[in-house]
Amino acid sequence: MVFWVTGAVLIIVVLAAIAARLQWLLRQKNKAEQEKRQEQHSALLERRAYAHKSIKILANAVLEDQVTLTEASIRISGLARTFPLNQQERDFHTCFFELADKTAHIPYLDKWKELDNKQQKIFTKERITLEARAFDSVRDACKHIGEDKTYLEPYLNATL
């Protein structure tokens, strides 16, 4: 009888030790996952802060004629995609998205250099025409971005 009781107690102790070990491993796993989520969230907030600052700089550069509307629109539309924009915010950025989309076929950097002068003039004329059509809406949006102190601010401090 003592043998059976001792065996049963030993089995219970072993099972309790296994359960405690599994619980500790689960806690460690959950802690590691939480830390990873926090790191990812911090990295996301850093990317958003960078995008926010860059958009503000680009908007100011447009207003000071330091950058073409096309270049600013391409960059701002890409940076704006860093944020989970609601419909009103997407509508606000439409001028950037549209100009970027309409000029997406125009080569740039090395591909631009590969074009002959005639092709460059054709694309430049097309770009200038598209920019003229979008001039007021893009500049107004840039002015608003520069003046609005709360522009995309809620996304900069979002919590998990």
Backbone torsions as a table, in degrees:
resi	resn	phi	psi	omega
1	MET	NA	-45.9	178.5
2	VAL	-60.1	-37.0	179.2
3	PHE	-60.0	-43.8	-179.3
4	TRP	-68.5	-41.1	179.5
5	VAL	-65.5	-44.4	178.7
6	THR	-62.6	-42.3	178.0
7	GLY	-62.5	-43.5	179.4
8	ALA	-64.0	-43.5	178.5
9	VAL	-62.7	-42.2	179.1
10	LEU	-62.3	-43.2	177.8
11	ILE	-62.5	-43.6	179.3
12	ILE	-62.7	-42.3	179.2
13	VAL	-63.4	-44.0	179.7
14	VAL	-64.0	-45.7	178.8
15	LEU	-63.7	-39.1	177.4
16	ALA	-64.5	-39.7	178.3
17	ALA	-65.5	-41.7	177.8
18	ILE	-63.4	-44.6	179.3
19	ALA	-62.2	-41.9	179.0
20	ALA	-63.7	-42.4	178.7
21	ARG	-63.0	-44.7	179.0
22	LEU	-64.0	-39.0	177.7
23	GLN	-64.7	-42.0	178.4
24	TRP	-63.2	-43.3	178.1
25	LEU	-62.1	-40.6	178.5
26	LEU	-63.5	-43.1	176.5
27	ARG	-60.2	-43.7	179.7
28	GLN	-62.3	-42.7	179.3
29	LYS	-63.5	-46.0	178.9
30	ASN	-62.5	-39.8	178.7
31	LYS	-63.9	-44.1	179.4
32	ALA	-64.2	-41.7	178.5
33	GLU	-64.2	-41.0	178.4
34	GLN	-63.4	-42.9	177.9
35	GLU	-62.8	-40.6	178.9
36	LYS	-64.8	-43.9	177.3
37	ARG	-60.6	-41.1	179.5
38	GLN	-64.9	-41.9	177.6
39	GLU	-63.2	-42.8	179.0
40	GLN	-64.4	-40.3	179.2
41	HIS	-65.7	-42.1	177.7
42	SER	-62.3	-42.1	178.5
43	ALA	-64.1	-39.5	177.6
44	LEU	-62.4	-45.1	179.5
45	LEU	-63.9	-36.5	176.8
46	GLU	-65.0	-43.1	178.3
47	ARG	-62.9	-40.6	179.1
48	ARG	-66.7	-40.6	178.5
49	ALA	-62.5	-42.1	177.9
50	TYR	-62.9	-45.5	-179.5
51	ALA	-63.4	-43.1	179.5
52	HIS	-59.1	-49.4	-179.8
53	LYS	-62.8	-42.1	-179.1
54	SER	-64.9	-41.1	178.2
55	ILE	-62.4	-43.9	179.0
56	LYS	-60.3	-43.1	179.3
57	ILE	-64.3	-44.7	179.7
58	LEU	-64.0	-41.3	179.0
59	ALA	-61.5	-43.0	177.4
60	ASN	-64.1	-40.3	179.4
61	ALA	-63.1	-36.4	176.7
62	VAL	-63.5	-46.3	-177.6
63	LEU	-64.9	-26.4	178.8
64	GLU	-98.3	12.3	179.5
65	ASP	52.7	38.8	178.4
66	GLN	-94.9	-9.8	-177.9
67	VAL	-147.5	149.1	179.2
68	THR	-71.6	156.3	178.1
69	LEU	-62.6	-34.7	179.4
70	THR	-64.5	-50.0	-179.5
71	GLU	-60.9	-45.1	179.6
72	ALA	-62.4	-41.6	-179.0
73	SER	-65.6	-41.3	177.6
74	ILE	-61.2	-46.7	-177.6
75	ARG	-70.0	-45.8	-178.9
76	ILE	-64.4	-41.3	179.9
77	SER	-63.5	-38.5	176.8
78	GLY	-67.1	-43.7	179.7
79	LEU	-67.6	-36.8	-179.2
80	ALA	-64.7	-26.9	179.2
81	ARG	-69.6	-8.7	175.4
82	THR	-69.8	-21.0	-175.4
83	PHE	-104.6	144.4	175.7
84	PRO	-81.2	75.7	-172.7
85	LEU	-66.0	139.6	172.6
86	ASN	-81.1	176.4	-174.3
87	GLN	-60.5	-41.5	-179.8
88	GLN	-62.9	-41.5	179.2
89	GLU	-69.2	-38.5	176.3
90	ARG	-62.7	-42.1	178.6
91	ASP	-61.5	-40.3	178.5
92	PHE	-60.4	-40.2	-177.3
93	HIS	-85.2	1.4	-176.7
94	THR	-55.9	-38.8	-178.7
95	CYS	-60.0	-37.3	178.2
96	PHE	-71.4	-45.3	-179.7
97	PHE	-60.9	-44.2	-177.1
98	GLU	-66.6	-46.7	179.8
99	LEU	-64.6	-39.0	177.4
100	ALA	-62.6	-43.4	-179.9
101	ASP	-66.4	-41.3	-177.8
102	LYS	-69.2	-23.8	-178.5
103	THR	-107.3	6.0	-175.8
104	ALA	-61.6	-27.2	-178.2
105	HIS	-79.1	-11.5	-177.9
106	ILE	-78.6	124.6	-179.2
107	PRO	-65.2	156.7	177.3
108	TYR	-146.5	168.3	-178.7
109	LEU	53.3	-123.7	-175.3
110	ASP	-62.6	-38.7	-180.0
111	LYS	-66.2	-33.8	177.1
112	TRP	-64.7	-43.2	-179.4
113	LYS	-64.3	-27.1	179.5
114	GLU	-74.5	-16.9	-179.6
115	LEU	-75.3	149.0	173.9
116	ASP	-80.4	169.5	-174.9
117	ASN	-58.3	-39.0	-178.5
118	LYS	-62.8	-46.3	179.3
119	GLN	-64.7	-40.7	178.5
120	GLN	-60.9	-42.0	179.5
121	LYS	-64.3	-39.7	179.1
122	ILE	-62.8	-48.4	-179.9
123	PHE	-66.9	-37.0	178.9
124	THR	-64.0	-43.5	178.7
125	LYS	-62.1	-43.2	179.2
126	GLU	-63.5	-44.5	179.8
127	ARG	-60.7	-45.3	-179.2
128	ILE	-63.5	-39.5	177.9
129	THR	-63.5	-46.0	179.3
130	LEU	-64.8	-39.5	178.0
131	GLU	-65.2	-37.7	179.4
132	ALA	-62.4	-40.2	178.9
133	ARG	-66.5	-33.9	-176.3
134	ALA	-96.5	-1.8	-171.4
135	PHE	-50.4	-57.4	-174.9
136	ASP	-62.0	-46.4	-176.4
137	SER	-66.8	-40.3	-179.9
138	VAL	-68.8	-44.8	-179.8
139	ARG	-66.2	-39.1	177.0
140	ASP	-62.3	-41.9	178.7
141	ALA	-64.3	-42.0	178.9
142	CYS	-64.1	-39.8	177.5
143	LYS	-62.7	-44.0	178.8
144	HIS	-61.8	-43.3	179.4
145	ILE	-59.7	-42.9	-179.8
146	GLY	-67.3	-34.3	-176.4
147	GLU	-87.9	-27.9	-175.8
148	ASP	-81.1	106.7	-178.5
149	LYS	-69.7	-19.3	-178.3
150	THR	-101.0	9.8	-177.6
151	TYR	-54.6	114.2	179.0
152	LEU	57.5	13.7	-178.9
153	GLU	-58.1	-39.8	-177.9
154	PRO	-57.3	-25.6	-178.1
155	TYR	-82.6	-10.0	-176.1
156	LEU	-84.8	-19.3	-177.3
157	ASN	-127.4	23.9	-178.0
158	ALA	-62.7	141.8	178.7
159	THR	-98.7	165.5	179.1
160	LEU	-64.1	NA	NA
